[in-house]
Amino acid sequence: MVTSFREVFINFALIGVLVFATISFIVIFQQDNNVTDTILSDSRINTSFNSLTTQLINLEENTTTQKDSFESDVPETGAISLIIFAIVGVGQVFTSLIVGTYNIIIVLPATILGVSPVVIGVLTAILSVTLVLLVWRVYRVGS
């Protein structure tokens, strides 16, 4: 059973969205029902959720800034600077997406469950090696 890189990326994105949606549902449900001891009152969850919200807001602002600069930039004939700046901007946006997805999938559940940083480091190393091997396999197979 061969899995393409696109399917793996889509699966990771869906898992991240589901985790984020579940936590958002819990927060909204508790706010609507006037719960006294909310999930956001826990300091670990509150800092992780606020950090994640801040990263998503920054990602949205960066994306809007990149879009505006891309639309306002006038290309010059023979200038490679536009291509380089566009590539760097896209790289920054994708880096923010990857970090946000990592925080949703790994950091937030680990914070909620109280997992040791050593375990998180080992899981991150395994995930990184697996992703590198998957990218290498996709490159080698050519699909």
C-alpha positions as CSV (number, residue, x, y, z in Angstrom):
1,M,0.0,0.0,0.0
2,V,1.7,3.2,-1.2
3,T,0.6,6.5,0.2
4,S,1.3,9.6,-1.7
5,F,2.7,12.7,-0.1
6,R,-0.5,14.6,-0.9
7,E,-2.6,12.1,1.0
8,V,-0.3,12.2,4.0
9,F,-0.4,16.0,4.1
10,I,-4.2,16.0,3.8
11,N,-4.5,13.5,6.6
12,F,-2.2,15.6,8.9
13,A,-4.1,18.7,8.1
14,L,-7.5,17.1,8.8
15,I,-6.2,15.7,12.1
16,G,-5.0,19.2,13.1
17,V,-8.3,20.8,12.1
18,L,-10.3,18.2,14.0
19,V,-8.2,18.6,17.2
20,F,-8.6,22.4,16.9
21,A,-12.3,22.1,16.2
22,T,-12.8,19.8,19.2
23,I,-11.1,22.2,21.6
24,S,-13.0,25.1,20.2
25,F,-16.3,23.2,20.6
26,I,-15.5,22.5,24.2
27,V,-14.6,26.2,24.9
28,I,-17.8,27.5,23.2
29,F,-19.9,24.9,24.9
30,Q,-18.6,25.9,28.3
31,Q,-19.1,29.6,27.6
32,D,-22.7,29.1,26.5
33,N,-23.6,27.0,29.6
34,N,-21.9,29.3,32.1
35,V,-19.5,26.7,33.5
36,T,-17.5,28.0,36.4
37,D,-14.4,25.9,36.0
38,T,-13.7,26.2,32.3
39,I,-11.0,24.4,30.3
40,L,-9.3,27.7,29.7
41,S,-8.9,28.3,33.4
42,D,-6.3,25.6,33.4
43,S,-3.0,27.4,33.0
44,R,-1.4,24.8,30.7
45,I,-4.3,24.8,28.3
46,N,-4.8,28.5,28.5
47,T,-1.2,29.3,27.5
48,S,-1.2,26.7,24.7
49,F,-4.5,27.8,23.3
50,N,-3.6,31.5,23.5
51,S,-0.2,30.8,21.9
52,L,-2.0,28.9,19.1
53,T,-4.5,31.6,18.6
54,T,-1.7,34.2,18.4
55,Q,0.2,32.1,15.9
56,L,-2.9,31.7,13.7
57,I,-3.6,35.5,13.9
58,N,0.1,36.2,13.0
59,L,-0.2,33.7,10.1
60,E,-3.3,35.4,8.8
61,E,-1.6,38.8,9.0
62,N,1.5,37.5,7.3
63,T,-0.5,36.0,4.5
64,T,-2.4,39.2,4.0
65,T,0.8,41.2,3.9
66,Q,2.4,38.8,1.4
67,K,-0.7,38.9,-0.8
68,D,-0.7,42.7,-0.7
69,S,3.0,43.0,-1.4
70,F,2.7,40.5,-4.3
71,E,-0.2,42.4,-5.8
72,S,1.5,45.8,-5.5
73,D,4.9,44.6,-6.8
74,V,5.6,45.6,-10.4
75,P,7.8,43.1,-12.1
76,E,10.9,44.4,-13.9
77,T,12.2,42.8,-17.0
78,G,15.4,40.8,-16.1
79,A,15.1,41.2,-12.4
80,I,15.2,38.1,-10.4
81,S,14.5,39.9,-7.1
82,L,10.8,39.5,-7.5
83,I,11.1,35.7,-7.8
84,I,13.4,35.5,-4.8
85,F,11.2,37.6,-2.6
86,A,8.1,35.7,-3.7
87,I,9.9,32.4,-2.9
88,V,11.0,33.6,0.5
89,G,7.5,35.0,1.3
90,V,5.9,31.7,0.4
91,G,8.5,29.8,2.5
92,Q,7.7,31.9,5.5
93,V,4.0,31.3,5.1
94,F,4.5,27.6,4.7
95,T,6.8,27.5,7.7
96,S,4.1,29.2,9.8
97,L,1.6,26.6,8.6
98,I,3.9,23.8,9.5
99,V,4.6,25.2,13.0
100,G,0.9,25.8,13.6
101,T,0.0,22.3,12.5
102,Y,2.7,20.9,14.7
103,N,1.4,22.9,17.6
104,I,-2.1,21.6,17.0
105,I,-1.2,18.0,16.6
106,I,1.7,17.5,19.1
107,V,2.1,20.4,21.5
108,L,-1.5,21.1,22.5
109,P,-2.5,17.5,23.2
110,A,0.8,16.9,25.0
111,T,0.1,20.0,27.2
112,I,-3.4,18.8,27.9
113,L,-2.3,15.3,28.9
114,G,0.8,16.6,30.8
115,V,3.3,14.6,28.7
116,S,7.0,15.0,29.5
117,P,9.1,17.2,27.2
118,V,11.4,14.2,26.6
119,V,8.6,12.1,25.2
120,I,7.5,15.1,23.0
121,G,11.1,15.3,21.8
122,V,11.2,11.6,21.0
123,L,7.9,11.7,19.1
124,T,9.0,14.8,17.2
125,A,12.2,13.1,16.2
126,I,10.3,10.0,15.0
127,L,7.8,12.2,13.1
128,S,10.7,14.2,11.5
129,V,12.5,11.0,10.4
130,T,9.3,9.5,9.1
131,L,8.5,12.7,7.1
132,V,12.0,12.8,5.6
133,L,11.7,9.2,4.6
134,L,8.3,9.7,3.1
135,V,9.6,12.7,1.1
136,W,12.5,10.7,-0.1
137,R,10.3,7.8,-1.1
138,V,8.0,10.1,-3.1
139,Y,11.0,11.6,-4.8
140,R,12.5,8.2,-5.6
141,V,9.3,6.7,-6.9
142,G,8.4,9.8,-8.8
143,S,4.8,10.1,-7.9
